[in-house]
Amino acid sequence: MSKALLVIDLQNDYFQGGYFPLWNTDNTLTNIETAIALATAQGIPVVHIQHLADPEIGSAPFLTKGTEGAAIHPRILAAAPDALIVVKQYADSFYRTDLEAVLTDLGVTELWVCGMMTQNCVTHTAISKSAEKYQVSILADCCTTVDAMIHNIALHAVSTRISLVPSSIAFGS
């Protein structure tokens, strides 16, 4: 199987100093950097997913197109500088994006999903109707959200449909 690592919404607004800082971001950032390094070492493509809110439709008071908060975190860009970037406006990274075409071009059959926010964009992408043709796993230690309780509830809820794996097992390290 051909794998890809989807890194969803690792954007400045979710970190300290941003408009909507999340819980456990330092740990999550480090874990994702490690996952990217392991994926890259194994020749597994990394795809950045970037949410750009449209203020005209009132979709969010943060991650607004053209702001520093909407930019992908610099450490994530440094970890995967050549990764493709798919821009989205909805929780489901497949919805009205070219993600499926990107994955088809890469010959991907298996997805490892990580990022922010666990209960929203991570799970919505993992259980998307468009994701059904892939073998999908969520790297549970590479996701975060507003607090530990919501993170754990979201992972438990999706676990009946999607495999949850620690990144160390996913990459065989």
Secondary structure by P-SEA (a helix, b strand, c coil): cbbbbbbccccccccccccccccaaaaaaaaaaaaaaaaaaacbbbbbbbbbbccccccccccccccccccccaaaaaacccbbbbbbcccccccccaaaaaaaaacccbbbbbbcccccaaaaaaacccccccbbbbcccccccccaaaaaaaaaaacccbbbbcccccccc
